[in-house]
């Protein structure tokens, strides 16, 4: 019932969107101060007019892109001839940019020497060449054997990036508690061990920008370009990014992998300067923890995964449903608290269900906190639910403090004891226990034999949470059974139930948009069954204002009693004032007494 899950990041997705948009806008405004309409401005470092630069690659000009894997990062033709492997080529490309242009993806298998797989100091590099067609004198295949023009007109753009990185191998914390653990994955390694990892993805972006630029100090964007002052030319920006590689995509290098080869996926496209600034700012946030706040690596990983696996429309749809989820949860909690705050009678309400739900909420909270696959949004909501459940328990049962051990005395409310509700409640709990106990015991044995756990505590919490998630709808049956026996539903907090029902359908969608354990995700659909049962009982046991309920009172008569009570309360001040007036009159004549009170000297 519980699946093995990889470590997933956690965090708040909405905060990320707002912070990144704000930082990108601020960065764009700062850059605009130095790049927009600055012709004729003075460079303070030289005291001369700032030099105006033009892009070496003009609009609509043709160019070629070649990606080679080399054993060194020199970036010259000698490294290509000595052992370079061509893994990607895009020829006759037009220097332009189209919004939402898709990546051109090519996956190649890279072979490496035995030294690379056995020594951590041996690396591989991706060398990318951007060759304008106007730089060729005579083209040939492969391109580095072509003849190029002399001087500046025959130059090209070359960028190099390493395809390996040293990372700490994280060993799985889960073990088989009763069996042997010799079947661990080879990739786990020792906890904390450093291992050379292969980076299987490289994004090659040609930044399209033909705007004339001034060499102004502090221009972060333009400082990333290679400039040639004598020709007043800057090279097009060739942006190589490995930022969109997820945690599980890194591949630990082992000596046994020499015969298999390594897969390298090249994603090629053109991009705008805005995308370049957004991506570099995002990368800077991941390295520094953010300028406006601190975020964990898991939060970055979760947000990257969301952007990679979700299109923009689904992302907006996700944000809307998360907002609805929060709103309905708030109103459901608000009306539930209002109902229990005003409720003075437990007639028709299952006190045992309230206590069981409180215990289940604690178990779920401990399980969610113990899980690595969770969002802080879910943790916060569950914590609020635990506090509310604890408060409802204090309203459902009578708790008193004593001077003798165990210093707490728990009892039932008087109206709960004297009504048939307690009898039906115990009957429902009895039938529920008969069904649940064999299922829970079977699941506990199955989980112990076939699942891995971090510790015995994690095992117990996992079994308890799995039982709550899987058989939790059975725990909600006492209230349904009480409604069936009393043939009434007018004692339920229907306003809170309506908000909870709306939130249930939102949860069905949001459960696949927010990171959470699979059992917690499936429990959202379990609640739908209970809601439809309540809907059927609402239809079958319709509330008639003139019909007495199970306690020989009707809503209409209750309203009349409330009005009479309010009228009597309003009449009390008038009666008190009349009594004061009568005290001032003479007992026989009815005239007011003229005797003044004697003042003591």
C-alpha positions as CSV (number, residue, x, y, z in Angstrom):
1,X,0.0,0.0,0.0
2,X,2.9,2.3,0.6
3,X,5.2,2.7,-2.4
4,X,8.9,3.4,-2.2
5,X,9.5,7.0,-3.1
6,X,12.5,9.0,-4.0
7,X,13.5,12.0,-2.0
8,X,11.4,15.0,-3.1
9,X,11.8,18.7,-2.4
10,X,9.4,20.5,-0.2
11,X,8.4,24.0,0.0
12,X,5.9,26.7,-1.0
13,X,5.4,27.1,-4.8
14,X,3.5,30.3,-4.7
15,X,6.2,32.2,-2.8
16,X,8.7,31.2,-5.4
17,X,6.7,32.6,-8.3
18,X,6.2,35.9,-6.6
19,X,9.9,36.3,-5.5
20,X,11.3,35.3,-8.9
21,X,8.9,37.6,-10.8
22,X,9.8,40.5,-8.5
23,X,13.6,39.9,-8.7
24,X,13.5,39.5,-12.5
25,X,11.5,42.8,-12.9
26,X,14.0,44.6,-10.5
27,X,17.0,43.2,-12.4
28,X,15.4,44.2,-15.7
29,X,14.8,47.8,-14.5
30,X,18.4,48.1,-13.2
31,X,19.8,46.9,-16.5
32,X,17.5,49.3,-18.4
33,X,19.0,52.2,-16.5
34,X,22.3,51.4,-18.1
35,X,21.2,50.1,-21.5
36,X,18.2,52.1,-22.6
37,X,18.8,55.2,-24.8
38,X,22.3,56.0,-23.4
39,X,23.9,57.4,-26.6
40,X,26.3,60.2,-25.8
41,X,26.7,59.3,-22.1
42,X,30.1,59.6,-20.5
43,X,32.1,56.6,-19.1
44,X,33.2,57.8,-15.6
45,X,36.2,55.4,-15.6
46,X,37.8,57.1,-18.7
47,X,36.0,60.5,-18.8
48,X,35.2,59.8,-22.5
49,X,31.9,59.1,-24.2
50,X,30.7,55.5,-23.8
51,X,31.4,53.3,-26.8
52,X,28.5,51.9,-28.7
53,X,28.8,48.2,-29.7
54,X,26.9,46.2,-32.3
55,X,26.3,42.5,-32.5
56,X,28.8,40.6,-34.7
57,X,26.0,38.4,-35.9
58,X,23.3,40.5,-37.6
59,X,19.6,39.9,-37.8
60,X,18.5,36.9,-40.0
61,X,22.1,35.9,-40.7
62,X,23.0,32.2,-40.9
63,X,25.2,30.3,-38.5
64,X,26.1,26.7,-37.5
65,X,26.3,25.2,-34.0
66,X,28.5,22.2,-33.2
67,X,28.8,20.4,-29.8
68,X,31.8,18.2,-29.2
69,X,32.7,16.1,-26.1
70,X,36.5,16.4,-25.4
71,X,38.8,15.2,-22.7
72,X,40.0,18.7,-22.0
73,X,38.4,22.2,-22.0
74,X,40.9,24.0,-24.2
75,X,38.3,24.7,-26.9
76,X,40.6,24.6,-29.9
77,X,40.7,22.5,-33.0
78,X,43.6,20.3,-31.7
79,X,41.4,18.9,-29.0
80,X,38.8,18.0,-31.6
81,X,41.3,16.2,-33.8
82,X,42.9,14.3,-30.8
83,X,39.7,12.7,-29.5
84,X,36.6,15.0,-29.9
85,X,33.2,13.3,-30.3
86,X,30.5,15.2,-32.2
87,X,27.3,14.8,-30.3
88,X,25.2,17.6,-31.8
89,X,25.1,19.8,-34.9
90,X,22.6,22.4,-36.1
91,X,23.6,23.9,-39.4
92,X,22.1,26.7,-41.5
93,X,20.3,28.3,-38.5
94,X,18.8,31.7,-38.9
95,X,19.7,34.3,-36.2
96,X,16.2,35.2,-35.0
97,X,13.9,34.4,-32.1
98,X,10.3,33.2,-31.9
99,X,8.3,33.2,-28.7
100,X,7.8,29.8,-27.1
101,X,10.1,28.1,-29.6
102,X,10.5,24.5,-28.7
103,X,13.9,22.9,-27.9
104,X,15.6,20.8,-30.5
105,X,16.5,17.7,-28.5
106,X,19.2,15.2,-29.5
107,X,20.4,12.3,-27.3
108,X,23.8,10.8,-28.0
109,X,25.9,8.0,-26.3
110,X,29.3,9.2,-25.2
111,X,32.2,6.8,-24.9
112,X,35.0,7.4,-22.5
113,X,38.4,5.8,-21.6
114,X,38.9,3.5,-18.7
115,X,40.8,6.2,-16.9
116,X,37.7,8.4,-16.9
117,X,35.7,5.7,-15.0
118,X,38.4,4.9,-12.5
119,X,39.9,8.3,-11.6
120,X,38.0,11.2,-10.2
121,X,40.5,13.7,-11.7
122,X,39.7,12.6,-15.3
123,X,36.8,14.7,-16.7
124,X,34.9,15.2,-20.0
125,X,33.9,18.6,-21.4
126,X,31.3,19.9,-23.8
127,X,32.9,22.3,-26.3
128,X,30.3,24.4,-28.2
129,X,31.2,26.2,-31.4
130,X,29.0,29.0,-32.9
131,X,30.2,29.6,-36.4
132,X,28.7,32.5,-38.5
133,X,28.5,31.6,-42.2
134,X,30.2,34.9,-43.0
135,X,33.3,33.6,-41.2
136,X,33.8,30.7,-43.7
137,X,36.1,31.0,-46.7
138,X,35.6,27.4,-47.8
139,X,33.4,25.0,-45.9
140,X,34.3,21.4,-45.3
141,X,33.3,18.4,-43.3
142,X,34.1,18.2,-40.4
143,X,33.7,21.9,-39.9
144,X,37.1,22.4,-38.2
145,X,38.8,21.4,-41.5
146,X,37.2,24.4,-43.2
147,X,39.1,27.5,-44.3
148,X,38.2,30.6,-42.5
149,X,38.7,34.3,-43.3
150,X,41.7,36.1,-42.0
151,X,41.6,38.4,-39.1
152,X,38.5,39.4,-37.1
153,X,36.0,38.5,-39.9
154,X,36.9,34.8,-39.5
155,X,36.4,34.4,-35.8
156,X,33.8,32.3,-34.0
157,X,32.2,32.0,-30.6
158,X,33.5,29.1,-28.4
159,X,32.2,28.1,-24.9
160,X,33.2,25.1,-22.8
161,X,31.5,23.5,-19.8
162,X,32.4,20.4,-17.7
163,X,30.1,17.4,-17.9
164,X,31.0,16.0,-14.5
165,X,30.7,17.2,-11.0
166,X,31.6,15.9,-7.5
167,X,28.5,15.2,-5.4
168,X,27.8,13.5,-2.1
169,X,26.2,10.1,-2.5
170,X,23.1,9.9,-0.3
171,X,22.5,6.4,1.0
172,X,18.9,5.4,1.5
173,X,17.8,5.5,5.1
174,X,15.3,2.8,4.7
175,X,16.1,-0.8,5.6
176,X,14.3,-4.1,5.9
177,X,13.7,-4.5,9.6
178,X,13.3,-8.3,9.7
179,X,15.2,-9.5,6.6
180,X,18.8,-9.0,5.2
181,X,19.7,-5.8,3.5
182,X,22.2,-7.2,1.0
183,X,20.0,-6.3,-1.9
184,X,20.7,-2.6,-1.7
185,X,21.2,-0.7,-4.9
186,X,24.8,-0.3,-6.0
187,X,24.3,3.4,-6.5
188,X,23.7,4.0,-2.8
189,X,27.3,3.9,-1.7
190,X,28.3,5.0,1.8
191,X,26.6,7.9,3.4
192,X,28.5,11.1,2.9
193,X,30.9,9.6,0.3
194,X,32.0,11.9,-2.6
195,X,31.5,10.5,-6.0
196,X,32.0,11.8,-9.5
197,X,28.6,12.2,-11.3
198,X,27.8,12.5,-14.9
199,X,25.6,15.4,-16.0
200,X,23.2,14.0,-18.6
201,X,21.7,17.2,-19.9
202,X,23.1,20.4,-21.5
203,X,21.0,23.3,-22.6
204,X,22.6,25.3,-25.5
205,X,20.9,28.7,-25.9
206,X,21.8,31.3,-28.4
207,X,20.7,34.7,-27.0
208,X,19.0,36.7,-29.7
209,X,19.9,40.4,-29.2
210,X,20.7,42.8,-32.0
211,X,20.3,46.0,-29.9
212,X,23.2,48.4,-30.0
213,X,24.8,48.5,-26.5
214,X,26.8,51.1,-24.6
215,X,29.7,50.0,-22.5
216,X,28.3,51.3,-19.2
217,X,29.8,50.2,-15.9
218,X,27.5,48.1,-13.8
219,X,25.6,46.6,-16.7
220,X,25.5,43.0,-15.5
221,X,24.0,41.7,-18.7
222,X,26.4,43.3,-21.2
223,X,29.4,42.4,-19.1
224,X,28.7,38.8,-19.9
225,X,29.4,39.5,-23.6
226,X,32.8,39.3,-25.2
227,X,33.6,42.8,-26.6
228,X,36.0,44.0,-29.2
229,X,36.6,47.8,-28.7
230,X,38.6,48.3,-31.9
231,X,35.8,47.0,-34.1
232,X,33.0,48.2,-31.7
233,X,31.5,44.7,-31.9
234,X,30.3,42.2,-29.3
235,X,29.9,38.5,-29.8
236,X,26.4,36.9,-29.6
237,X,25.9,35.3,-26.2
238,X,26.2,31.5,-26.2
239,X,24.5,30.5,-22.9
240,X,25.3,26.9,-21.7
241,X,23.1,25.8,-18.9
242,X,22.9,22.7,-16.7
243,X,20.4,24.2,-14.3
244,X,17.5,22.1,-15.4
245,X,19.1,18.8,-14.4
246,X,17.1,17.3,-11.5
247,X,18.5,15.6,-8.5
248,X,17.7,12.1,-9.7
249,X,19.2,12.6,-13.1
250,X,22.8,12.8,-11.9
251,X,24.6,9.5,-12.6
252,X,27.3,8.2,-10.3
253,X,30.4,7.1,-12.3
254,X,31.6,3.6,-11.5
255,X,34.3,1.4,-13.1
256,X,31.7,-1.1,-14.3
257,X,30.0,1.5,-16.5
258,X,32.8,1.6,-19.2
259,X,31.0,-0.8,-21.5
260,X,27.7,0.9,-21.3
261,X,28.6,4.4,-22.3
262,X,27.0,7.6,-21.1
263,X,23.9,9.3,-22.5
264,X,24.1,13.0,-23.1
265,X,20.9,15.0,-24.1
266,X,21.5,18.3,-25.9
267,X,18.6,20.8,-25.8
268,X,19.2,23.6,-28.4
269,X,17.2,26.7,-29.0
270,X,17.4,30.5,-29.2
271,X,16.2,32.6,-26.3
272,X,15.6,36.3,-25.4
273,X,17.6,38.4,-23.1
274,X,14.7,38.3,-20.6
275,X,14.9,34.5,-20.4
276,X,18.7,34.7,-20.0
277,X,18.3,37.1,-17.1
278,X,15.5,35.0,-15.5
279,X,17.5,31.8,-15.8
280,X,20.7,33.3,-14.4
281,X,18.8,35.0,-11.5
282,X,17.2,31.7,-10.7
283,X,20.5,29.9,-10.7
284,X,21.9,32.7,-8.5
285,X,19.1,32.1,-6.0
286,X,19.8,28.4,-5.9
287,X,23.5,29.1,-5.1
288,X,23.0,31.9,-2.5
289,X,19.7,31.0,-0.9
290,X,17.9,34.0,-2.3
291,X,18.4,37.7,-1.8
292,X,15.0,38.5,-0.2
293,X,14.9,35.3,1.8
294,X,16.4,31.9,2.4
295,X,15.1,28.8,0.5
296,X,16.3,25.2,0.8
297,X,17.6,23.1,-2.0
298,X,14.5,21.0,-1.9
299,X,12.3,24.1,-2.6
300,X,14.4,24.9,-5.6
301,X,14.2,21.3,-6.8
302,X,10.4,21.2,-6.4
303,X,10.0,24.5,-8.3
304,X,12.3,23.3,-11.1
305,X,10.3,20.1,-11.4
306,X,7.1,22.1,-11.6
307,X,8.3,24.3,-14.4
308,X,9.8,21.4,-16.3
309,X,6.8,19.0,-16.1
310,X,3.9,21.5,-16.2
311,X,3.0,23.8,-19.0
312,X,2.0,27.4,-18.3
313,X,-1.8,26.8,-18.5
314,X,-1.6,23.8,-16.1
315,X,0.6,26.0,-13.8
316,X,-2.1,28.7,-13.7
317,X,-4.7,26.0,-13.2
318,X,-2.7,24.6,-10.3
319,X,-2.3,27.9,-8.7
320,X,-6.1,28.6,-8.9
321,X,-6.9,25.2,-7.3
322,X,-4.3,25.7,-4.5
323,X,-5.9,29.0,-3.8
324,X,-9.4,27.5,-3.7
325,X,-8.1,24.7,-1.4
326,X,-6.8,27.2,1.1
327,X,-10.0,29.3,1.0
328,X,-12.4,26.4,1.5
329,X,-10.2,25.0,4.2
330,X,-10.3,28.3,6.0
331,X,-14.1,28.6,5.8
332,X,-14.6,24.9,6.7
333,X,-12.4,25.4,9.8
334,X,-14.2,28.7,10.7
335,X,-17.7,27.3,10.5
336,X,-16.7,24.1,12.3
337,X,-15.3,26.1,15.2
338,X,-18.4,28.3,15.3
339,X,-20.6,25.2,15.4
340,X,-18.7,23.5,18.3
341,X,-18.4,26.8,20.1
342,X,-22.2,27.3,20.2
343,X,-23.0,23.6,20.6
344,X,-24.0,22.7,24.2
345,X,-25.4,19.2,23.4
346,X,-23.9,16.0,22.1
347,X,-27.3,14.5,21.3
348,X,-27.0,13.0,17.8
349,X,-23.3,13.5,17.6
350,X,-20.7,10.8,17.9
351,X,-18.3,11.6,20.7
352,X,-16.2,8.6,20.0
353,X,-15.8,9.7,16.4
354,X,-14.5,13.0,17.6
355,X,-11.9,11.3,19.8
356,X,-10.9,8.8,17.0
357,X,-10.5,11.6,14.5
358,X,-8.3,13.5,16.9
359,X,-6.0,10.4,17.3
360,X,-6.0,9.9,13.5
361,X,-5.0,13.5,12.9
362,X,-2.1,13.1,15.3
363,X,-1.0,9.9,13.5
364,X,-1.2,11.6,10.1
365,X,0.7,14.6,11.3
366,X,3.5,12.4,12.6
367,X,3.6,10.4,9.3
368,X,3.6,13.5,7.2
369,X,6.4,15.0,9.3
370,X,8.4,11.7,9.1
371,X,8.0,11.6,5.3
372,X,10.5,13.3,2.9
373,X,7.9,13.6,0.2
374,X,5.8,16.5,1.4
375,X,5.1,20.2,1.0
376,X,5.1,22.7,3.9
377,X,1.6,23.7,2.8
378,X,0.3,20.3,3.7
379,X,2.2,20.3,7.0
380,X,0.8,23.7,8.0
381,X,-2.8,22.6,7.2
382,X,-2.5,19.4,9.1
383,X,-1.0,21.2,12.2
384,X,-4.0,23.5,12.2
385,X,-6.3,20.5,11.9
386,X,-4.7,18.8,14.9
387,X,-5.2,21.9,17.1
388,X,-8.8,22.2,16.1
389,X,-9.5,18.5,16.7
390,X,-8.0,18.8,20.2
391,X,-10.3,21.6,21.0
392,X,-13.3,19.7,19.7
393,X,-12.4,16.8,22.0
394,X,-12.6,19.2,25.0
395,X,-16.1,20.1,23.8
396,X,-17.3,16.6,23.1
397,X,-16.2,15.0,26.4
398,X,-15.9,16.2,30.0
399,X,-12.3,16.6,31.1
400,X,-11.6,17.5,34.7
401,X,-8.4,17.8,36.7
402,X,-7.9,15.8,39.9
403,X,-5.3,15.7,42.7
404,X,-4.9,11.9,42.3
405,X,-3.1,10.0,39.6
406,X,-3.5,10.2,36.6
407,X,-4.7,13.7,37.6
408,X,-7.1,13.7,34.6
409,X,-10.7,12.4,34.7
410,X,-12.5,11.9,31.5
411,X,-16.2,11.5,31.3
412,X,-19.1,11.9,28.9
413,X,-21.4,14.9,28.6
414,X,-24.7,14.4,30.6
415,X,-27.0,14.8,27.6
416,X,-24.8,12.3,25.7
417,X,-25.1,9.7,28.5
418,X,-28.9,10.1,28.9
419,X,-29.7,9.8,25.2
420,X,-29.7,6.9,22.7
421,X,-26.7,8.5,20.9
422,X,-24.2,6.7,23.2
423,X,-25.8,3.3,22.6
424,X,-25.7,3.8,18.8
425,X,-22.2,5.1,19.0
426,X,-20.9,2.1,20.9
427,X,-22.7,-0.2,18.6
428,X,-21.1,1.4,15.5
429,X,-17.6,1.3,17.1
430,X,-18.1,-2.4,17.9
431,X,-19.0,-3.3,14.3
432,X,-16.2,-1.0,13.0
433,X,-13.6,-2.8,15.2
434,X,-14.7,-6.2,14.0
435,X,-14.0,-5.1,10.4
436,X,-10.8,-3.0,11.0
437,X,-8.7,-5.1,13.4
438,X,-8.0,-8.1,10.9
439,X,-7.3,-5.6,8.1
440,X,-4.8,-3.6,10.2
441,X,-3.1,-6.7,11.5
442,X,-2.7,-8.1,8.0
443,X,-1.4,-4.8,6.7
444,X,1.1,-4.5,9.6
445,X,2.5,-8.0,8.8
446,X,2.7,-7.3,5.1
447,X,4.5,-4.0,5.5
448,X,7.0,-5.5,7.9
449,X,7.9,-8.3,5.5
450,X,7.9,-6.5,2.1
451,X,8.5,-2.8,2.8
452,X,11.6,-0.9,4.0
453,X,11.5,1.6,6.8
454,X,14.0,4.0,8.4
455,X,13.3,2.7,12.0
456,X,10.8,0.8,14.1
457,X,9.3,4.2,14.9
458,X,8.9,4.9,11.2
459,X,7.4,1.4,10.8
460,X,4.8,1.9,13.5
461,X,3.8,5.4,12.2
462,X,3.7,4.1,8.7
463,X,1.4,1.2,9.6
464,X,-0.8,3.4,11.7
465,X,-1.0,6.1,9.0
466,X,-1.6,3.4,6.3
467,X,-4.5,2.0,8.4
468,X,-6.0,5.5,8.8
469,X,-5.7,6.3,5.1
470,X,-6.9,2.9,3.8
471,X,-9.6,2.1,6.3
472,X,-10.2,5.7,7.5
473,X,-13.6,5.8,5.9
474,X,-14.7,3.0,8.3
475,X,-13.9,5.3,11.2
476,X,-16.4,7.8,9.9
477,X,-19.2,5.3,9.9
478,X,-20.3,5.9,13.5
479,X,-21.8,9.2,12.7
480,X,-23.5,7.8,9.6
481,X,-24.8,4.9,11.7
482,X,-26.2,7.4,14.3
483,X,-27.9,9.4,11.5
484,X,-29.4,6.2,10.2
485,X,-30.8,5.1,13.6
486,X,-32.1,8.5,14.5
487,X,-33.4,9.2,11.0
488,X,-32.2,12.8,11.4
489,X,-29.3,15.0,10.2
490,X,-30.4,18.3,11.7
491,X,-27.8,18.0,14.5
492,X,-24.8,18.1,12.1
493,X,-22.8,21.3,11.3
494,X,-24.0,21.4,7.7
495,X,-22.4,24.8,6.8
496,X,-19.0,23.4,7.8
497,X,-19.7,20.1,5.9
498,X,-20.6,22.0,2.7
499,X,-17.2,23.8,2.8
500,X,-15.5,20.5,3.5
501,X,-17.3,18.9,0.6
502,X,-16.2,21.6,-1.8
503,X,-12.7,21.3,-0.4
504,X,-12.9,17.5,-1.0
505,X,-13.4,18.0,-4.7
506,X,-10.6,20.6,-4.8
507,X,-8.4,18.1,-3.0
508,X,-9.0,15.5,-5.6
509,X,-7.3,17.8,-8.2
510,X,-4.8,19.5,-5.8
511,X,-3.6,16.1,-4.6
512,X,-1.8,15.6,-7.9
513,X,-0.4,19.2,-8.0
514,X,1.1,19.3,-4.5
515,X,3.9,17.1,-3.3
516,X,2.6,14.6,-0.7
517,X,2.8,10.9,0.0
518,X,0.7,8.6,-2.2
519,X,-1.4,7.4,0.8
520,X,-2.3,10.9,1.7
521,X,-3.2,11.5,-2.0
522,X,-5.5,8.6,-2.1
523,X,-7.2,9.6,1.1
524,X,-8.7,12.6,-0.7
525,X,-10.8,10.3,-2.9
526,X,-11.8,8.3,0.2
527,X,-13.5,11.4,1.7
528,X,-15.7,11.6,-1.5
529,X,-17.4,8.4,-0.4
530,X,-18.3,9.8,3.0
531,X,-19.5,13.0,1.5
532,X,-21.9,11.2,-0.8
533,X,-23.2,9.2,2.1
534,X,-24.0,12.4,4.0
535,X,-25.7,13.8,0.9
536,X,-27.9,10.8,0.6
537,X,-28.8,11.0,4.3
538,X,-29.5,14.7,3.8
539,X,-31.9,13.9,1.0
540,X,-33.5,10.9,2.8
541,X,-33.9,12.6,6.2
542,X,-35.0,16.0,5.1
543,X,-35.5,18.6,7.9
544,X,-39.1,19.5,8.4
545,X,-39.6,22.6,10.6
546,X,-42.8,21.2,12.1
547,X,-41.5,17.6,12.6
548,X,-40.1,16.8,16.1
549,X,-36.6,15.3,16.0
550,X,-35.1,12.5,18.1
551,X,-35.2,14.7,21.2
552,X,-39.0,15.6,20.9
553,X,-38.1,19.1,19.8
554,X,-38.6,20.8,16.4
555,X,-36.7,23.6,14.8
556,X,-39.8,25.7,14.7
557,X,-40.6,25.2,18.4
558,X,-37.0,25.8,19.2
559,X,-37.1,29.1,17.5
560,X,-40.3,30.1,19.5
561,X,-38.5,29.1,22.7
562,X,-35.5,31.2,21.8
563,X,-37.8,34.2,21.0
564,X,-39.6,33.8,24.4
565,X,-36.3,33.6,26.2
566,X,-35.0,36.7,24.5
567,X,-38.3,38.6,25.3
568,X,-38.0,37.6,28.9
569,X,-34.4,38.8,29.0
570,X,-35.5,42.2,27.5
571,X,-38.3,42.6,30.0
572,X,-36.1,42.1,33.0
573,X,-34.6,45.7,33.0
574,X,-38.1,47.2,32.6
575,X,-39.4,45.2,35.6
576,X,-36.4,46.3,37.7
577,X,-37.0,50.0,36.9
578,X,-40.7,49.6,37.8
579,X,-39.8,48.1,41.2
580,X,-37.5,51.1,41.9
581,X,-40.3,53.5,41.1
582,X,-42.8,51.7,43.5
583,X,-40.3,52.0,46.4
584,X,-40.4,55.8,46.2
585,X,-44.3,55.9,46.6
586,X,-46.2,56.0,49.9
587,X,-47.5,52.5,50.8
588,X,-51.1,53.8,51.5
589,X,-51.6,57.0,49.5
590,X,-49.5,56.2,46.6
591,X,-47.9,59.6,46.7
592,X,-44.1,60.1,46.5
593,X,-42.4,60.6,49.7
594,X,-40.9,64.0,50.3
595,X,-38.6,62.9,53.0
596,X,-35.0,63.4,52.2
597,X,-32.3,61.1,53.3
598,X,-30.5,62.3,56.4
599,X,-26.9,63.4,55.7
600,X,-24.5,62.3,58.4
601,X,-22.2,65.0,59.7
